[in-house]
Structures are given as C-alpha cells and as structure tokens.
Amino acid sequence: MTKAEAIATISEKTGIDKASVSSTLEAFFVTVKTSLSEGEPLYIRGFGSFINKKRAAKKARNISKKITVTVPEHHVPSFKPSKEFVELIKDNIK
C-alpha cells in the first residue's frame, strides 16, 4: 500500500476529505522524524514504538581500494511493534 492509497482508504472510512487526511498524515510523519532526531522515542499504545537503535563502531572494507575503513558509532531509526499488533498479524495472516 502506498501513502496515496492509505490516504484514500482513511478518507473513505472516516468521511474526512483527502486533503485533511493528507495534512494530518504528513504532520504525523514530521512529528516522528522530529522526535527521533531529538533522541526522543515515540510510543503509541497498541501499535508500537519508534525508537533510535545504537549501532556500535565497526571496521569495514572498501574492496575496490583495498583499504579498511572505520565506521563510527551511530544511531538508526527503528520500529518495534506492540504485542497486540504482532498477535493481530500472526492471527490474520496464515
């Protein structure tokens, strides 16, 4: 499902016009991005958590130049679904 399809589906189910749904969805995405960029996790009860995961520093190889490069410690955004969400998916997809 694409973002446009999600907007259309939400609009049909709620009766709210697509422009309002689109702006609300975009505001949600901005909130998630802002929260994670500030190091603050975002918890949505019954759905899941948007968190930053820490990746340790490691050594990598650039095989074309045959050199070893150190990749510094960094954070990557991650989503962890809630138990209820996982159970719903497990029960419905078989």
PLY file of the C-alpha trace (Angstrom):
ply
format ascii 1.0
element vertex 94
property float x
property float y
property float z
element edge 93
property int vertex1
property int vertex2
end_header
0.00 0.00 0.00
1.31 3.44 -0.90
0.80 6.64 1.05
-1.78 7.80 -1.51
-3.71 4.55 -1.13
-3.59 4.87 2.66
-4.92 8.43 2.44
-7.75 7.30 0.16
-8.65 4.41 2.47
-8.68 6.58 5.59
-10.74 9.20 3.76
-13.32 6.61 2.70
-13.58 5.02 6.16
-13.85 8.30 8.10
-15.63 10.54 5.62
-12.94 13.20 6.01
-11.72 14.82 2.80
-8.40 13.62 1.35
-6.67 16.98 1.82
-7.28 16.94 5.58
-6.20 13.31 5.89
-3.06 14.06 3.86
-2.08 17.04 6.02
-2.72 15.05 9.21
-0.63 12.13 7.98
2.19 14.46 6.93
2.07 16.14 10.37
2.38 12.70 11.99
5.44 11.87 9.87
7.05 15.21 10.77
6.35 14.54 14.46
8.00 11.11 14.26
11.04 12.50 12.41
11.43 15.43 14.81
11.04 13.25 17.88
13.63 10.71 16.71
16.08 13.37 15.53
15.98 14.87 19.03
16.69 11.44 20.54
13.19 11.10 21.96
11.34 7.79 21.32
7.68 7.86 20.32
5.36 5.29 21.94
1.89 4.57 20.55
-0.02 2.21 22.83
-1.44 -0.79 21.00
0.56 -0.03 17.83
4.28 0.16 18.59
7.33 2.27 19.31
9.51 4.40 17.07
12.98 4.31 18.63
16.62 5.01 17.79
18.86 1.96 17.86
22.54 2.39 18.59
24.98 0.77 16.16
28.47 0.16 17.53
31.59 1.32 15.73
32.99 -1.29 13.38
35.62 -1.86 10.76
34.55 -2.21 7.13
36.43 -2.88 3.94
36.41 -0.85 0.75
37.20 -3.73 -1.59
37.76 -1.57 -4.68
40.56 0.41 -2.96
41.60 -2.48 -0.68
41.57 -0.35 2.47
39.99 -0.75 5.89
37.62 1.99 6.99
36.27 2.57 10.50
32.52 3.19 10.58
31.81 5.31 13.67
29.13 4.59 16.24
25.76 5.87 15.03
22.01 5.62 15.57
19.39 4.34 13.13
15.61 4.76 13.40
13.65 1.61 14.14
10.06 0.50 14.70
9.13 -2.10 17.29
5.52 -3.32 17.03
3.46 -3.83 20.18
2.47 -7.30 21.37
-1.17 -6.68 20.40
-0.14 -5.64 16.88
2.11 -8.70 16.46
-0.65 -11.03 17.67
-3.15 -9.45 15.26
-0.80 -10.03 12.33
0.00 -13.61 13.42
-3.69 -14.48 13.75
-4.81 -12.92 10.45
-2.01 -13.93 8.09
-1.85 -17.68 7.64
0 1
1 2
2 3
3 4
4 5
5 6
6 7
7 8
8 9
9 10
10 11
11 12
12 13
13 14
14 15
15 16
16 17
17 18
18 19
19 20
20 21
21 22
22 23
23 24
24 25
25 26
26 27
27 28
28 29
29 30
30 31
31 32
32 33
33 34
34 35
35 36
36 37
37 38
38 39
39 40
40 41
41 42
42 43
43 44
44 45
45 46
46 47
47 48
48 49
49 50
50 51
51 52
52 53
53 54
54 55
55 56
56 57
57 58
58 59
59 60
60 61
61 62
62 63
63 64
64 65
65 66
66 67
67 68
68 69
69 70
70 71
71 72
72 73
73 74
74 75
75 76
76 77
77 78
78 79
79 80
80 81
81 82
82 83
83 84
84 85
85 86
86 87
87 88
88 89
89 90
90 91
91 92
92 93
